[in-house]
């Protein structure tokens, strides 16, 4: 099928408009805001940032009687290890995002939007700025958009390099100029978000899907994919496959199809050992589990993992699971905001145990401690960062215990390939 | 008004009540570190996690509002496990230096470990995160970052109560620490509240450190006399020595206590504490000093004056009034004090530096006397030969004293208070050593309860006045503190 999001040669505004771009915005502006929300609800579009919350429903949570400002924020702080889809999308199709935001802004009654973009994405931010200027010059954003009476101002804001700012309330803190630390919920952003006002925060991929939904209808979008997992999804495949990269496929596609058809299979001589299906914070699947799984919200949940951000990390037999987990732990230890006790103390503790195991200085007891520390972190913090390390740890230990035991016994590593981490 | 059950007990909670507060109303204690009733909720320590039936995860009792039909469990196995785990996390990087930690005995980590954990430590010394220890931060506080559990009560206190925001959580993850913002010092007039609020030994009082183990301290509820606010306090003492003053939070007057007020106990054992009489700058025994003072007052008689003091209790002012009327039989006495009272810093410190301006009014009502302006006028005009008063009250008539220079006979607890040129000074027991009645700026009655005894031979001011009168042959009949209040009507 034809791609909805990842299209070639539409990065410029002329090309985008030539392909029918910004017509959906015009159409939406002719509808009532509630009708736009209804269409998005009908489409079954769900949050592509990782949690999979229905987008239309989220929009409808803005209190109808709220006075004063409302905000729309795009979460472009793509930082989940293994994920590189939003970046690709913003590079290739920035106007789909801008148009999607203008439509969403209209639907929720927001006059102001922000694209909070990961600090490291300097070139992408520049490109977005250019696209915003172009859209502004054609009155697709700004005052009285297309003579509809609707004003929507939109700008980018670059992060300062914290993974935690991808968590929506930490993002809001950062956007307000504070240290990026997640807020207590409730109140949820829909009630009390940016600068204390009702706010909707959506992922890049979610918002970029909106123009097509308005253009072709919610029913059309809902018909793509697999039941409740509607539409297409960007999958970012990394690891020893022949063609790693970003692929747009309908939800419900099998892992086998993604790996073999889109990615051209494993690299010669490499045998699949495990797959992290939805970004580094999702539980790992064994090769056997992966071969059987469909890539959508429900199927992956049923297999004990998550669709997450759609970052499919492929692991082959030559890789050491202990080392891999150590790399993950180092990341989460570094990125924990330090607010909640279990995450602040747990992430570092886990990393240290893994350091010991990896260096062959660990014990069998360490493996149990590892698991119990992760268990003690899970579900007990303000935001899901603790879970983002706890879940991989628990699944790695459960599914690949023999490798951990071999390390604890001081034997040679099951995987021979060392992973070098750049400082 | 939502109705819910907590551990099987039903409670109807006011709208907006949190689970922690509702439990407290039922007498169920939920352990907490970051929660403080007078600070905003931060919900980060995770110690107060409780189970709500049908909720997918444990919730923080400090931040979750009571809702209709909730069934809350505060002691289920899941909750107990969570508490044990949080304690283990808090302790894993803790220095465990309890033997040399001043917080020992009143430490949230020690107490909760005993109550909720007792788990075997999986602590590995090599894994421990190290942080800066014992730094002086400001004049009153020492900070040990290694003991800190990052509950952020201190940060919130500085941003919400004093609004000075000197403290912030620096860095992140397990290398985060409480730090002073660049270019600031922790000296906001209320800094010792941070040591009180700190549930562990991270912030300790530089004044109190290493002076006394807290389990030896006895606690006496009394009143701060640092200004007209009249904060309720607790004096903590052992073997007749006061070691620190802490607030007794109450709805009417104070949650906190200012640093100035906290240090007022130091005068009791200060080097300049007056325990003998002073005549012309030379210390002599009390008896001859009393006789000399009485003789000089006798000499002046009707041209003698008596000035009350807003720093003295109602009882002591009343005794002075009796002395003027019944012993000296002079008309030159004044118990007329006025000061624009009110909180000047938005927190606790009063415009009126004296604790009993309001409390002297009943003495004036009962005994009459002249106004302060009139007394000043008479002194300046040279009509007054001798003045008997409390040392600090001299400041109220200082211009008149300068103009005329009558003989000054003062009551002083510390020599530092004695005005220059005073002829005689007589010691008296401070209100940490003798009970006294005060009325604060709100008109609330405040009675001090003495935590310690006065130095040998030092008596309450009213008793010294009584002796002074007997020296000149008058019996005032002030045999007890109750006697002084006869005829005085305090609202």
Interface residues (C-beta under 8 A of the other chain):
Chain A: X162 X164 X179 X184 X333 X334 X335 X336 X337 X338 X339 X340 X341 X342 X344 X345 X346 X347 X348 X349 X352 X369 X376 X379 X380 X381 X382
Chain B: X41 X42 X43 X44 X45 X46 X47 X49 X56 X57 X58 X60 X63 X82 X85 X86 X88 X89 X90 X92 X93 X122 X124 X127 X129 X149 X150 X169 X171 X172 X173 X174 X175 X176
